[in-house]
Amino acid sequence: MLKRLLILLQTIAIIIPVGIFFTYIIANEGDQFTFEHYLTTGMALIPLLIVLMIKYVVYGFRKT
């Protein structure tokens, strides 16, 4: 159960930064990004890092 939840959270955490990235491209009609665009996209990766840390703490490093 917890493993499936972590996989779901990983999937959502990967989709969000990609969605933000493409939203900025569509909204700005392909213009250059500003610092704020890169910062927002980068900050959206924080939930992914948190989920990966939780997964590592709960399951440890296993070679399977």
Backbone as CSV, one residue per row, in Angstrom:
resi,resn,N_x,N_y,N_z,CA_x,CA_y,CA_z,C_x,C_y,C_z
1,MET,0.825,-1.197,0.000,0.000,0.000,0.000,0.869,1.260,0.000
2,LEU,1.837,1.301,0.906,2.716,2.461,0.978,3.583,2.574,-0.270
3,LYS,3.972,1.426,-0.806,4.795,1.442,-2.017,4.027,2.041,-3.190
4,ARG,2.753,1.687,-3.318,1.928,2.241,-4.397,1.704,3.742,-4.207
5,LEU,1.532,4.153,-2.959,1.365,5.575,-2.681,2.618,6.355,-3.064
6,LEU,3.781,5.826,-2.742,5.026,6.498,-3.092,5.221,6.560,-4.603
7,ILE,4.828,5.505,-5.306,4.921,5.527,-6.773,3.983,6.584,-7.345
8,LEU,2.774,6.683,-6.795,1.829,7.706,-7.238,2.382,9.102,-6.980
9,LEU,2.942,9.327,-5.802,3.512,10.629,-5.482,4.701,10.958,-6.379
10,GLN,5.519,9.955,-6.697,6.635,10.181,-7.610,6.131,10.594,-8.990
11,THR,5.109,9.915,-9.462,4.555,10.225,-10.778,4.007,11.647,-10.816
12,ILE,3.254,12.014,-9.792,2.701,13.369,-9.736,3.817,14.397,-9.636
13,ALA,4.840,14.108,-8.830,5.942,15.048,-8.644,6.783,15.198,-9.909
14,ILE,6.775,14.220,-10.785,7.496,14.336,-12.051,6.657,15.107,-13.073
15,ILE,5.346,14.890,-13.057,4.467,15.541,-14.037,4.346,17.040,-13.787
16,ILE,4.330,17.475,-12.538,4.110,18.888,-12.221,5.185,19.797,-12.824
17,PRO,6.499,19.538,-12.638,7.486,20.445,-13.250,7.422,20.463,-14.775
18,VAL,7.142,19.315,-15.373,7.023,19.250,-16.830,5.821,20.076,-17.286
19,GLY,4.724,19.974,-16.552,3.539,20.770,-16.874,3.792,22.257,-16.742
20,ILE,4.504,22.652,-15.688,4.843,24.064,-15.508,5.714,24.544,-16.659
21,PHE,6.694,23.746,-17.032,7.606,24.098,-18.110,6.842,24.353,-19.408
22,PHE,5.973,23.405,-19.794,5.225,23.565,-21.039,4.178,24.670,-20.947
23,THR,3.619,24.894,-19.765,2.665,25.985,-19.596,3.325,27.327,-19.856
24,TYR,4.555,27.507,-19.365,5.265,28.754,-19.615,5.568,28.923,-21.102
25,ILE,5.909,27.845,-21.783,6.176,27.942,-23.217,4.913,28.353,-23.972
26,ILE,3.784,27.749,-23.629,2.530,28.072,-24.303,2.077,29.486,-23.956
27,ALA,2.181,29.861,-22.681,1.713,31.178,-22.245,2.553,32.299,-22.849
28,ASN,3.844,32.075,-23.004,4.725,33.115,-23.533,4.936,32.991,-25.029
29,GLU,4.238,32.092,-25.659,4.313,31.873,-27.099,5.749,31.642,-27.566
30,GLY,6.494,30.881,-26.785,7.841,30.492,-27.178,8.914,31.519,-26.904
31,ASP,8.570,32.624,-26.240,9.579,33.635,-25.923,10.574,33.079,-24.914
32,GLN,11.647,33.813,-24.719,12.667,33.370,-23.775,12.118,33.380,-22.357
33,PHE,12.645,32.459,-21.573,12.257,32.387,-20.171,12.970,33.469,-19.383
34,THR,12.359,33.867,-18.290,13.017,34.765,-17.359,13.499,33.939,-16.171
35,PHE,14.186,34.587,-15.281,14.686,33.909,-14.088,13.544,33.293,-13.283
36,GLU,12.423,33.985,-13.213,11.290,33.482,-12.432,10.742,32.186,-13.006
37,HIS,10.765,32.048,-14.319,10.282,30.812,-14.937,11.163,29.634,-14.538
38,TYR,12.468,29.831,-14.611,13.389,28.758,-14.222,13.276,28.451,-12.739
39,LEU,13.124,29.485,-11.918,13.019,29.290,-10.478,11.761,28.499,-10.124
40,THR,10.644,28.843,-10.730,9.389,28.133,-10.451,9.464,26.682,-10.893
41,THR,10.024,26.448,-12.069,10.170,25.076,-12.551,11.106,24.289,-11.639
42,GLY,12.189,24.907,-11.204,13.125,24.239,-10.305,12.526,23.963,-8.940
43,MET,11.744,24.909,-8.424,11.119,24.713,-7.110,10.064,23.624,-7.153
44,ALA,9.492,23.367,-8.311,8.501,22.308,-8.435,9.145,20.933,-8.302
45,LEU,10.470,20.857,-8.392,11.160,19.581,-8.208,11.347,19.218,-6.740
46,ILE,11.125,20.165,-5.840,11.316,19.902,-4.412,10.421,18.760,-3.912
47,PRO,9.120,18.707,-4.281,8.310,17.566,-3.827,8.863,16.212,-4.298
48,LEU,9.421,16.166,-5.506,10.015,14.918,-5.988,11.181,14.509,-5.103
49,LEU,12.025,15.440,-4.751,13.157,15.120,-3.883,12.698,14.648,-2.506
50,ILE,11.649,15.261,-1.991,11.121,14.845,-0.686,10.566,13.427,-0.757
51,VAL,9.813,13.129,-1.821,9.259,11.777,-1.983,10.380,10.751,-2.119
52,LEU,11.420,11.081,-2.879,12.536,10.142,-3.031,13.266,9.928,-1.709
53,MET,13.392,10.977,-0.894,14.031,10.805,0.418,13.182,9.932,1.329
54,ILE,11.870,10.130,1.317,10.981,9.298,2.134,11.064,7.850,1.688
55,LYS,11.062,7.629,0.379,11.152,6.264,-0.137,12.460,5.612,0.290
56,TYR,13.545,6.361,0.247,14.845,5.823,0.652,14.857,5.498,2.144
57,VAL,14.268,6.359,2.971,14.255,6.133,4.414,13.392,4.916,4.757
58,VAL,12.229,4.795,4.100,11.306,3.711,4.416,11.827,2.362,3.915
59,TYR,12.304,2.337,2.673,12.686,1.064,2.072,14.185,0.834,2.035
60,GLY,14.969,1.863,2.212,16.419,1.706,2.125,16.847,1.468,0.691
61,PHE,18.126,1.278,0.537,18.660,1.053,-0.802,18.724,-0.452,-1.037
62,ARG,17.934,-0.930,-1.978,17.917,-2.363,-2.309,18.194,-2.534,-3.784
63,LYS,19.015,-3.497,-4.116,19.239,-3.824,-5.519,18.299,-4.963,-5.907
64,THR,17.207,-4.605,-6.576,16.248,-5.627,-7.012,15.973,-5.485,-8.479
